[in-house]
Amino acid sequence: MASIQERIIKDIAIFDKNILSLSAHDLSPGQKEIVELAAMYAKDSKSFLDKGDFYTSFSAIAYAHGLLDSIIKLNQKM
């Protein structure tokens, strides 16, 4: 079983891969804003991870994933 720290590191890596899969020219201005917000949450997650605040870090990366996933799903339907 992975530790919470290992899980967060894995989730951050997945987020980083997923955000790179989005093409900025295919996004509306509103979608770009949401992607930027997701990136900020991911950055916060890394900061909390560095401070040893694993619960807040996990919450932040989970929220970032949710925002990014919504944009990915919207673009798949277009």
Protein Blocks (a to p, Z undefined) as FASTA:
>chain_A
ZZfklmmmmmmmmmmmmmmmpcfklpcfklmmmmmmmmmmmmmmmmmmmnopaklmmmmm
mmmmmmmmmmmmmmmmZZ
